[in-house]
Each structure stands twice: as structure tokens, then as C-alpha cells.
Amino acid sequence: MERINASQLGAMIILFQIGSTTLFELGIDARQDAWLVVLLSCVSGLLLLWLYLSIQRRDPERNVFGILVRYLGSWLGGIVVCFYIAYFAYESMRNVRDFGDLTNLTVLPRTPPFLVMLVLSLLSMYALFKGIEVFFRFVEFIVIGVIFFYVLLAIFYVFSGIVRLERIFPVLERGPTPVLSEVYGDSIWFPFGQMFVFLTFWRLLQEKQRQALRKVTFQAYLVSGAVIFMMNTLTLSVLGPDFAKVSTIPLLQSTQLIQLADILERFDVLVFLLLYVGIFVKATLWFLAAVIGLGEMFRRDYRWFVLPVGGAIYAAALLPRSWQAHLETGDLIAVKYMLNPIMLGIVPALLLVVMWIRGPLGKLGSSGRS
């Protein structure tokens, strides 16, 4: 079994959480209270993180797929596993499509998006063929640079004089309902509830570092939450709620306003780099979780499934007619049909209840069948 260390796990959590999140202005339907939406979502997400860590703590030697089969039985557990494999692949597809449309809308408008998405898909497949340890080491290597450049970008915002904090006030002008609706309808699940995917990887932590798992996870979660809150709030204070709501890529458009001493300006390339790195890491980790699930089902090495699953993800990413259609489809599935609350909240909560009812692992049969 491939193993990872605590610093690699923490780095992956940070970059996965940031991922494509800064591409959007979270909670903007709450207008100037969007910053409060992010803050409350991050804090509320700690409850979800506790839920996921509680599941892992009761069966630390299995990943989420093994846990589902062990506690729900081979039939019901197997069906739920199939849904999670499809869900993970779907989330990877969404990031692949984000990557293609972002590139087409900004730096390469004449390049067909299908070529850009193909490049990302091939890079992800290559990373998975190299192995889990190599992928996590790569993320560990770049995480400090990513955080540094986000902080540097925030400093440029402040010193360029374009930050207007009055744009995030008054607080709760329309009451708490719009804020709470945004928090528990969407923002708590994306990105904070997506920590669920780490139930696939927590068991890979080296034995001698297992005691540090919860500490590293919480610390990395809070670091990523701080970066997301910082960038979301700064973008809102630069653009204002009206412009941020209609902006295609709010972070990019706010960055284009930075100008220092008539010398330092046009930080678009830095923003592209940060977004590309985040999307690549997030798309690849979802992809990896999906193929690990298939490997568990068919008792094969996960690399057997990289090409077919990668091909399916790429083909699915081509289906939306436009980025707007892609975003609308995502909102429809995640919010109206409650895919995220079900997969990231309801099912994990029911699973933990079943684990409590079934009692200590020693009372279960070795086969894990019900």
C-alpha cells in the first residue's frame, strides 16, 4: 500500500479546498453579506469535518468504500459505493470543464476548449499512473508557493488602494435569511463539505503519524478556509456586490484593477497560474478517488481504471454547450436535486449512526457482510 506523510496530507487538503473555489464569488446572492456567508460556512463545515473524522476514527484501516461495504452490507454498501464513484468522477468532470472554459475565456480564446481539456485530462492520467505518493509529493512541493502568491495578491490589493470596505456593509441589511439560505443551501457543501473525499486517503497516512491526523486535518482546513475567506472578501470589497454578482471571473476582474506606482500592474498571469494549479489538483484528486473506488470493487490496482475513467470524464466534460450551461447544470444538480447535501451530509450521518449501532469493530464478522 502506498503511504503519505502528514505534511503531504495537509498540503493536499489546502490545495484541494482552495482548488477552483477562488474562481467564484461564494455567497454572492447574499450581496454584501457574502463574506459572512463564507465565514459561517467555514465554521459550520467544522461539524461536517468532525463527522467525517468520526467515521474514519471508528475504522481507521479502511477507506470510505471499504467502510460502506463493511457496515451497510455487500448489496446496499456496493450500491452506495457505485453512487460515490460516479459522484467523484462527476466532480472531476466539472473541474475539467472549468479549466477548459477558463482558458478559452481568457488567455486562449482561439483555442478549442476540447484541446485544453484534453491536455488537463492527460496530465491527470499521467499523475495517477505515477502513483499516489508522487502526486501528494508534488502538491507538498508547490503548496507554500500557492499560499505565498495568494497572500502577495492580497497585499497588492491593499496597497493599490482599490479595497473599499464600505462595500461589505451594512451587515445583515436584509436580515439573516439570505445568509443562512446561502450557507446551508450551497456554500457549506462547496467547498467545505467536499472534505468527505479524504475518507479515501486518511488511511494512507504513515502509521507513526496517525496520532497527528486530526490535528493536521483541522489545521490545513483552517488555513484553506482563511485563504478562501480572504480572497472572497477582498474581491467583494473591490468590485462591490452588484458587479461581483454579474462578473464571469470576479477574482480576475478585480486583479486587473491593481496598479502600484504605475509600474506593477496586470497580474492576470499570476491569477491564471493559481487557478490552473488549484483546478488541476482538485480534478486529479476527485479522479483518483473514483479509480480507487473501482479498484476496491474489482480488487484490482486502481491504475487499471485510469484510462477508461479518464476517457469518460473527458467525454462528459464536452457535453455542456457553454460554460453558462455548465454552471446552470451544476446548480440544478447540486442545489435543486440536493446532490451535495445527500452525498456529503445525509449519507455520511446515517453511516456514522449505523457504525455506532453496530458497535466496536470486533463485534463484526471478519467478512464485513450483513
N, C-alpha and C positions, 0 to 999 in steps of 0.2 A: 504494500500500500504506500502510495506517495504521501509525504508528510510536509507540513508547512510550519514555520515558527510564528511566534506571537507578533513580531513586528510586521511580517508579511500579511498576517490576518488583519491587523489594524490598518495597514496601508490599503488593503483591498476594500475594507469597509468604507474608508474615507472616500476613495475614488469612485466606488460603486454608488454611494449615496449622492455624491456631487454629480457624477455622471452627466446626463443630459438635463438635469434639473435647472441649471442656470440658463438654459435655452428659453425657459418660460418664466413669466412673472406669476408666481404662485399666489392664489387667493385674490386675484385682481378683481373678481366680481364683488368683493367687499370694498372696492375702491381704496381710499387712503388707509383703510384698516388692513390692507394686505400684509403689512409687516407683522401685525398682531396675529393674523391667521397662521403665518409661518411659525411664530413663536409658540403659539398654543398647540400647533400640530406637532412640533418637535417635542414639546413636553408630554403631550398625550401619547406620542409614539413610544415613549419610555415604557408605558404599560404594555404595548404590543411587544416590545423588546423583552420585557420581563416574561411575557407569555412564551415567547419562542425559546428563551434560555431555560425556562422551567421544563419545557418539553425535552430539550437537549440534556438537561441535568438528570432527568429520570432514566434516560437511556443513552449515555454518552458514547457508546461504541457503535451506534448505528446512525446513518443519515436519515433524512426525512422519509425517504422511500422505504427503507427497512423498518422504520418506526411505524409507518402507516400499515404495512402488511402485518407486522407483529401484533399490533393492538386492535386492528379492525378486522383481521382475518384475511385469508388469501383472496377471497372473492371481492368483498367490499373494499378492502385495502388496495387490491390490484386495480379496481375501477378508479378509485380516488388517485392512485399513482398515475394512471393514464391521463387524468384530467390535469394533474400538476405538470407532467411532462409537456403536454400541449400548451399549458399556460406559460411555462418558462420559454418555450420556443416562440410563442406569440409575443412575449415581451422583448425577446431578442430581435424579432422581426421589426417591431416598432422602432427600435433604436437604429436598425439598419436603414429603415426608410427615413428617419430623422436625419441621418448622416447624408444620404443622397440628396434630399431636398435642401438641406442647409447649404451644401456645396453648390448646388445648382442656382440657388437664390442669391448667392454672394460671390464667391471667388471664381467659379467656373460656369457662368451662365450658358455657354455654348456647348458644354459637355453633357451628353445624355445622362440623366441620373442613374440609369441602369448600369452604366460603366463604373460610376463611382461606388455604387452599392456592391457591385461585383468585386471591386478591389477590397472593400471592407470585409466582405464575406470570405474572400480568400485569405486575408490576413488573420481573421478569426480562426479559420480552419487550420492554418499553419501553426498558430499559437497553441491550439488544442492538441495537435499532433506532437508538438514538442513536450507537452505534459503539464500537469497542474503545477508542479514545483517551479518550472521555468516561467510560467505565466505569472505566478504570485511573486517571484523574484523580480520580474520586470516591473510590476506595479510598485514593489517596495523601492526600487531604484528611482522611480520618477515622482513619487508622491510628494517629497519635500519641494521639488521644483514647482509642482502644480499649486501647492498651498502658498509658496512664496510669491508666485505671479498673481494669484488672486489677491493677496494682501497688498502687493505692489500696485495693482489696479485700483484697489480701494484708496490707497494713499494718493494716487493721481487724481481720483475723483475729488477728494477733499481739497487738495492744493490747487486744483484748476478753478475752484470757486463756483462749480456748477451744482453743488449739492444745496438743495433748498429744503430744510427740514420742515418748514411750514406746510409743505405739500403732503405730509403724512398726518396732518392734524386737520380738524379735531378728531379725537378718538371716539369711536362708537357713536358717530353722528346719527346713524340710522338705527341705533340700538344693537344689542348683542346677536340678534337673529341672523343677519347676513354673515357675520363672522363665524358663528357656530355651524351654520349651514355649510360654509366653505371648508371648515376644519374637518368635520366628521363626514361630509359628503365626498370629499376628494383629497384634500391636501394631507391628511394623516396617512392615507394609503400610498400616495405618491409624493415624496419618495420614501417616507419613514417606515411605512408598513412593509416595504419591499425587503427589509432586513430578513424576512422569512426565508429568503433563498439561502441564507447562511446556515440553515439547518442541514444543508447538503455538505457543508465544508467544515463545520466546527469539529467534527470527529477526527479530521486530518491533523489537528494541532498536535505537535510533539508531546509525548507522554510527560516529560519533565516540566512542560509549561502548561499543563492542563489547569493547574490551580489559578493561573492568570487569565483564563479565558474570559470570564465575566468582566474583570477589570479592564482588559484590553478592548473588549467589545463596547462597553459603555464609554470609555474614553474616546475611542475612534468615532462612535456615534455622535458624541457631543462636539467633537472637532468638526465633523462634516456638517452638523446642524448649525454650528456657528458660522461657517463659511457660507452656507446657503442663506441663512438669515441676513448676514452682512451684505451679500450681493443683491438679494431681493429688495432689501430696504434702501440701499444706495440707488439702485435702478429706479425705484419708485420715487425717491426724493429728487432725482434728476429729471425724469420725464413727467412726473405727475400722473395721477390715476387715469385721466382721460386719454392721454397719449399712450401710456403703457398698455392700456386695455386693447387698443387697436393696432399696436405695433406688432410686426411679424416676428422680430427677434429683438426684444427690448434691451437686452444686455449689449448687443452690438450697436444699436442706435444710440444708446446713452454713452457708450465708449467713444463714439465718433465726435462727441461734443468736447472731449478732453483736449485742452490746449495749454501747454506750460511754456511761458516766456517766448511764445511764437516760434519755438524750436521743436519741442516734443509734442507731437500730435499723431493722429491716425494710428491708433493702437489696434486696428482691426485684426492684424495678423496674430497678435497675442491672444485675442479673444477666440479666433478660429482655432488656434493651437490648443487652447484649454478645452474648448468644446469638443474638438475631434478626439483628444485623448480620453475625455470622460465618456463620450459615446462609444468609443472602441472598447474600453474596459467594461462598460455596462453590458453592451451587446454580447461580448465574448463570455462574460460570466453567466448570463442567462443561458446562452448556448451551451456552455459547459455543464450547467445544472441539468439541462434537458438530456444530454447524451449520457450523463452519469446515471440518470433515472432509467434510460433504456438499457444501459449496461447491467443495472441491478435486475431488471425484469428478465432479461435473456441470459444472464450470467456470462456476459462477455465483457472484454475490455471496452471501455467507452469509446476508444478510437475507432472501433468498428462502425460506429454510427455517425461519425463526424461528417463524412461526405453526404450521405442521404439526408440527414437533418439539416446540414448547411445548405444543401440544394433546395430543400423545402422552405427554409427561412427566406432564402434569396427570392424564390419564386413568389412567395406570399407578399414580400415587400414590393413587388411590381404591381400588385392588384389595385391599390387606390389610384384614382385618376389624377389626383393632385395632392399637394401637402394639406390643403384645407380639408379635402375629403378624408384624408388620413387622420387628421386631428378630430374631425367630427365623428368618425367611426370609433376612435378611441374613447371619446367622451360618452358615446352611446353605450358601448360595451361596458366600460368601467363604472359609469355613474348610473345610467338608467337601468341597466340589467344587473347592476351591483356585483360585477365580477370581482373587483378588488375586495370589497367587504367580505364576500363569501370566501374567496381563496386565501385571503390574508388575515381575516378576523374570525369568522364564524367557524370554519373547519378547524383551524388550529385550537380554538377554545374548546370545541367539542372533543377534539383529540386529547387535550390535556385532561378533561373530565373523565374520559374513558381510561386514561392512564392511571388516574387517581383511583377509579373504581376497581380496575384490575389489580391494583396493589403493587408491591415490590416485584421486581423482575424475577426474582427467584421463584415466585408462585406461578409463573407462566411456563407453559410447556416449552421445551427446547426448540420445537419446530416453529413456534410462533403462530400456529394455526388456531382458529376458533371453531 
